[in-house]
Amino acid sequence: MTVSLKELVWERLKKQGKLRKITLEDLALHSTPEKAWISVQGAVYDITEHVKRHAGWKCGCAVSELMAILRCLGTECTEEFLEIHSQHAIQRMQPYMIGELVPKEEAEKDAENKILNMFPSLSPEATPVSEKEHHDLNLCKR
């Protein structure tokens, strides 16, 4: 079985806890040259540096290419990307992968689980905090 570079990067980020779950709403917030994200084939890429350094800002012959990129910022653009790029281009993008595109419900559940992992006492199964523990926690805040 052949594993793609995308899958390897995906797994590495997941193991490191760096694979973010990103919704279409989150993606849409990153639609400017200063915060430039796109989604291709379920992966989300931060292409901010590529956009900032693009030749289209200085060279007239690359303006249409830059305009096409700018139109896709903050969107799921697999179809547009694959119309003009090869699979090799996707492989070259892997270092810029920051997360996976997921439905809003999945992202909310993931965020809830992260909070519960950080604060197990918030879990519905957690035992109530005793008065002494509450007192001790308040002393730590001072």
C-alpha positions as CSV (number, residue, x, y, z in Angstrom):
1,M,0.0,0.0,0.0
2,T,1.4,3.4,-1.0
3,V,1.0,6.3,1.4
4,S,1.0,9.8,0.0
5,L,3.1,12.6,1.5
6,K,-0.2,14.3,2.4
7,E,-1.2,11.3,4.5
8,L,2.2,11.2,6.2
9,V,2.1,14.9,7.1
10,W,-1.5,14.5,8.2
11,E,-0.5,11.7,10.6
12,R,2.5,13.6,11.9
13,L,0.5,16.7,12.7
14,K,-2.2,14.6,14.3
15,K,0.4,12.8,16.6
16,Q,1.9,16.2,17.5
17,G,-1.5,17.5,18.3
18,K,-1.1,20.2,15.7
19,L,-3.7,19.1,13.2
20,R,-6.5,21.6,13.7
21,K,-10.1,21.0,12.9
22,I,-11.2,23.9,10.8
23,T,-14.7,24.7,9.7
24,L,-15.8,26.5,6.5
25,E,-16.7,29.5,8.8
26,D,-13.1,29.5,10.2
27,L,-11.7,29.1,6.7
28,A,-13.7,32.1,5.5
29,L,-12.1,34.3,8.1
30,H,-8.7,33.9,6.4
31,S,-9.4,35.4,3.0
32,T,-6.9,38.2,2.8
33,P,-3.3,38.4,1.7
34,E,-2.4,38.9,5.4
35,K,-4.3,35.8,6.5
36,A,-4.5,33.5,3.4
37,W,-5.9,30.0,3.9
38,I,-7.3,27.6,1.3
39,S,-8.7,24.1,1.5
40,V,-7.8,21.4,-1.1
41,Q,-9.0,17.8,-0.9
42,G,-10.0,18.2,2.8
43,A,-6.7,19.7,4.0
44,V,-6.3,23.3,5.0
45,Y,-3.2,25.2,4.0
46,D,-1.8,28.5,5.2
47,I,-0.5,30.1,2.0
48,T,0.1,33.6,3.5
49,E,3.8,33.7,2.7
50,H,3.3,32.4,-0.8
51,V,0.7,35.1,-1.5
52,K,2.9,37.9,0.0
53,R,5.9,36.8,-2.2
54,H,3.9,36.2,-5.3
55,A,5.4,37.7,-8.5
56,G,2.0,39.1,-9.4
57,W,2.5,42.0,-7.0
58,K,5.4,43.3,-9.1
59,C,5.3,41.7,-12.5
60,G,2.4,42.3,-14.8
61,C,2.7,39.0,-16.5
62,A,1.7,37.2,-13.2
63,V,-1.2,39.4,-12.2
64,S,-3.9,37.1,-13.5
65,E,-2.4,34.1,-11.6
66,L,-2.3,36.2,-8.4
67,M,-5.9,37.3,-9.0
68,A,-7.0,33.7,-9.3
69,I,-5.3,32.8,-6.0
70,L,-6.8,35.8,-4.3
71,R,-10.3,34.8,-5.5
72,C,-9.9,31.4,-3.8
73,L,-8.6,32.6,-0.4
74,G,-10.8,31.5,2.5
75,T,-12.6,28.9,0.5
76,E,-12.6,25.2,-0.3
77,C,-11.1,25.3,-3.8
78,T,-10.2,21.8,-4.8
79,E,-11.9,22.0,-8.2
80,E,-10.1,25.3,-9.1
81,F,-6.8,24.1,-7.8
82,L,-6.8,20.8,-9.7
83,E,-7.8,22.5,-12.9
84,I,-4.4,24.1,-13.1
85,H,-2.1,22.1,-10.8
86,S,-0.7,18.6,-10.8
87,Q,-0.6,16.2,-7.9
88,H,3.0,17.2,-7.6
89,A,1.9,20.7,-6.6
90,I,-0.2,19.2,-3.8
91,Q,2.8,17.4,-2.6
92,R,4.8,20.6,-2.5
93,M,2.1,22.2,-0.4
94,Q,2.3,19.7,2.5
95,P,4.6,21.8,4.6
96,Y,1.9,24.5,4.7
97,M,-0.8,22.1,5.9
98,I,-2.3,23.4,9.2
99,G,-5.5,21.3,9.5
100,E,-8.4,19.5,8.1
101,L,-11.7,20.9,6.9
102,V,-14.5,19.5,9.1
103,P,-18.2,20.1,9.7
104,K,-19.0,22.7,12.4
105,E,-20.4,20.0,14.8
106,E,-17.1,18.0,14.7
107,A,-15.0,21.1,15.4
108,E,-17.2,22.0,18.3
109,K,-17.0,18.5,19.8
110,D,-13.2,18.5,19.3
111,A,-12.9,21.9,21.2
112,E,-15.1,20.5,24.0
113,N,-12.9,17.4,24.3
114,K,-9.8,19.6,24.5
115,I,-11.3,21.6,27.3
116,L,-12.3,18.5,29.2
117,N,-8.8,17.1,28.8
118,M,-7.4,20.3,30.2
119,F,-9.9,20.6,33.0
120,P,-11.1,17.0,33.9
121,S,-13.2,18.4,36.8
122,L,-15.6,19.9,34.2
123,S,-16.5,16.5,32.9
124,P,-20.0,15.3,33.8
125,E,-18.4,12.2,35.3
126,A,-16.1,14.2,37.6
127,T,-16.7,14.1,41.3
128,P,-17.7,17.4,42.8
129,V,-15.0,19.6,44.3
130,S,-14.9,19.5,48.1
131,E,-14.9,22.7,50.1
132,K,-11.3,22.2,51.0
133,E,-10.3,21.7,47.4
134,H,-12.3,24.8,46.5
135,H,-10.5,26.8,49.2
136,D,-7.1,25.5,48.1
137,L,-7.9,26.5,44.5
138,N,-8.8,30.0,45.5
139,L,-5.5,30.2,47.5
140,C,-3.6,29.4,44.3
141,K,-5.2,32.3,42.5
142,R,-3.6,34.9,44.9
